[in-house]
Amino acid sequence: MVYLCFFLHRDEEIREKCGEDAVHYLSFQRHIIGLLVVVGVLSVGIVLPVNFSGNLLENNAYSFGRTTIANLNSGNNLLWLHTSFAFMYLLLTVYSMRRHTSKMHYKEDDLVKRTLFISNISKYAEESHIKQHFEQAYENCVVLEARVCYNVAKLMSLNAERKKTERSKKFFTDLMAKEHMPTMINPKPCGHLCCCAITGCEEEEAVSYYTKLEAKLKEEYRKEKEKVNTKPLGMAFVTFQNEAMTAIILKDFNACQCQGCKCRLEPRSSQFSDGLHVYNWSVSYAPDPQNVRW
């Protein structure tokens, strides 16, 4: 049944649930399985009977040697069958892998080639000032978006905890609806080891506990979200309208090297240059969003 589902699932379904890499991997598995089936059928249906037709080895049904090429006479024309089949298997393998790779279309993300990652920006920089700097300093430059990076580690941690709490609450709510009785838990560290109700180790009703914890985490998340804008990292992602302008700006910030020492020329300036600390900027192409640990 598992293998049947493996073949019946549509690529669109898999791509939606697991991504493009999963589609490529499963396509490879399908082609390998198909190749092995063809090789197995041909070997058992044709090569094996040919080997059995020889009479060099003892006529014993349990002798493994009778199934091999060693059972054929050296002058037997059927020996060429093994060479032919070996070559055919090679061609089948090449064809199968070629068919698999032909379905792997590399899609270069245009957004990545139009986006620059900038570090060492002033921590007081505003997105509007970054955008205006580029549009003033570079003729015909159009900035689609400028995003300043903030320290969101705690915010993401709170969000993950909140989602985990929601799942736990739903589990115990469904359990109570099914069994028609509340479930008691001990939320203290190593609380499952407590075998008796003592002060500081009391059990709580599960749904009630997770409801209160969820409300607490939502409040902490809201407060942390309000404080995020006060935690800039001095980095930004800037997306431009076209690749050519992006390349010009990147080249401007990484202009020259001499005798192994970086002696970068000063990039073009604007009225915002000093406030943004433009001369300290380190500029590179932005990594693909999927490769960034947010």
N, C-alpha and C positions, 0 to 999 in steps of 0.2 A: 504493500500500500504506500509506503514511504517513497519508493522509487517511482511509483505511478504518479504521485503528486509532484515529484521532482520533474517529470517530463510534461505534466499537464499545466503547471503554473505558467501563466503568460509572463513574458519579459517585462511588460508594462507594470504588472502587479508587483513583481519582485523589485523593479527599479523604484517604485513608489515607496515600498516598505523598507528596503535595505540598501538602496543606492546603486550607482552604476558599477562599482567594483564587484558587487554580488552577482550582477547579471553576467559580467565577463567570466567570473569564476565558475558559475553554473553552466555557462555555455561551453567552457573548456571540459568540464566533467561530462557533459552530454556527448561531445565529440569523441572523448576518450572511450566512453562506454560503447558508443556506436562502432568505433574502430575495433575494439576488443570482441564485440559480437561477430562482426564480419570475419575477423581473423580466426576466431574460434570455430565458426560454422565451416569455413573453407578447410581448416586444418583437420577437423574431425570428419567432415564429409568427403574430402578428397585425399589429402596427404596421408591420413591414418590408414585407410584401406589399401593405398599403394604400398605402404610399408608392410602391411600384413601379407601382401601378395608374394613377398620374397620367401625364400626357403633356406637361407644361409644358417639361421639359428634353429635351435631345437623346436620342434612342433609342440610347444607347451603353452597352453592358454594363459598361464600365470607368469610367463616370461616377459619382463618389461622390454627386453631387447627387440622383440618382434615388432614393437610399435615404432621403432626408430629406423633411420636410414641404413643402419648397420645390417639390416636384414636383407638388403638388396645386393645382387651381384654387381661387381665393378663394371661389367660391360652392359648393364641394364640401361636401356634408353630412358627409363622412368626416373633415373637419377637427376636428369635435367629438370624434372618437375620441381624438385626442391629449390634449385637455383632460381627458376622462373617465379615460384611462389614467394621466395625471399625478396626478390626484386619488386614483385607486385605489392608485397606488404609495405615495402619502403615507400613506393609511390602512393599507396593508400594513406600512409601516415602523413606524408608531405601534403597531400590533398586535404586531409582532414584538418590539419593544423592551419593550412592556408585558408580554408573555409572559415575556421574559427576566428583567425586574426582579421579577416576581411570585414567582420561584423564589429570590430573594435574601432570605432571612429573617434579619434582624438579631437576633443573640442576645447580649443584654447579659449579661456575666459577673457573676453574683450575688456571686461571691467577691470581685471587685474592689470592689464597692460596700460590702462588709463589712470591708474591710481598709484600715488606715491605715498610711501611711509616716511614720515619726518620725525626725528627725535631731537632732543636738546632744545625744544621750544620753551620759551618763557612759560612758567606755570600760571601766569596771569593772562595768557593769550586768549583772545576771544575768536570764535569761529568766523565771525564776520570780518575781523581784521585780517585773518589769514587769507580769506577769499579775496578781499580787496587788495592785499599786498601783491598777489600774483597777477591780478587783473590790471594793476597799475604798472608793475615792473615789466610785464611781458605784453607786447603788443598783440592784439587779437586773441588774447588768452581768455577762455571762458571756463570758470570753475563751476562745476555742477554741484559739488558738495565738499564741505570741509568739516571733519569730525574730530574733535579733541578727545583724547583717551583719558579715562578716569579709573581710579582704583575701585573695581567692583567685586573684588574677591569675597568680601564679607557679604555683600548683597547676593551674590550667586550662591554662597553657602546657605544663607537664610532661605533663599528660594528653594533650594534642594531639600532642606529640612521641612519646609512647609509642604512641599509636594509629597514627601514621605509620610508626613503626619496625615495628610488628606487620604492617602491610600490606606493607612492603618485604620483611620476612622471609618472609612467605607467598608473595610473588611469586617470590623466588629459590629457595624450597623446591620450589614447583611446577615451576619451570624446570629444576631439577636432576633432579627425578623424570622429566621429559619427555625431557631430553637425556642423562641418565645421566652427567653430568660437572659438577663444581663450576664456579661462575662467580667470576672474580676481579674485584675492584673496588678503586679507590683512594679511600678516604673523606676524604682531606685536601681542604681548600679548593682548588678549581681542579685537583683531582687528575686529572681527565679530560684535562688538557693535558699531563701528564707522559708522555713517549714512551719513557722508559727507567727501569729500576729503580735508583734511587740512594738513598743513606741519607736517611731522613726522607720518602721518597716511595714506600715499598714498597706493593705490592698485598696485599690480604687476601681470604680466601675469604668470599664474601658472606653465606652463611647463618650462619657462625660469628661474623662481625662484628656482624650485626644481633641475634643471640642474646645476645651480651655487652652490646650497647647497650641492648637491651630490659630485661635484668636490672638494669643500672645505673639506667635511668630509673624502673623500678618501685621501686627502693630510694630514690631521690631523692624520688619521689612519696610514698612512705610516710612519710619523714622530714618532708617539707613539710606533709603532712596532720596530723601530730602537732603541728606548730607553728602551724597556722592559728588555733587558739583563743587564741593570744597576740597576734593581730593584729586586734582589733576596730576597726570604722570609726566607731563612735559613731552607728550607725543601726539601725533595727529595723522589721520588718513585724509588725503586730498584727492578728489576725483575730478579729472578734466574732461573736456568735451571730446578731444581726439588724441590719438596716440602720438602724432607728430609733435604736438606741443608738450606732451608729457616727456618725450625723449629729449627735447630741447632743454627743458628745465632740469632734468636729471643730469644732462651733460654740463650744464652751467654750474651746478653745485659740485660736480666731480671733475672739474676742468683739467687739471694737469698734475703730473708727478715728475719730480726731477731728482735724479741720482738716488732713487730709492726712498726719498723723503717726501712726504706730502707737502706741497706748497701751493695749495689751492688758490686760484684767483678769486677775488671777491665777486659774489653773484650780484645780479642786478638788484637795485634797491628801490624802495618806495618810502612814503612818509611813515609807514608802520615798521620799517626794518629794525630800528633801534629797540622799540618796545617788544618786538617778537624775538629778539636776539638772533636775527637771520644769519649772521656771520658764524654762529656756533652750530648751525643746523647740520645734521647728518641725514642725507636724502638717499633713498633707494626705492626700487619697485616694491609695492606692497605684496606680501605673500597672499596666496589664495586663502579666502576666509575659512575653508575647511582645514587648513593647516595651522590656524592660529588657536592657541589655547586661551579662550576668552575668560 
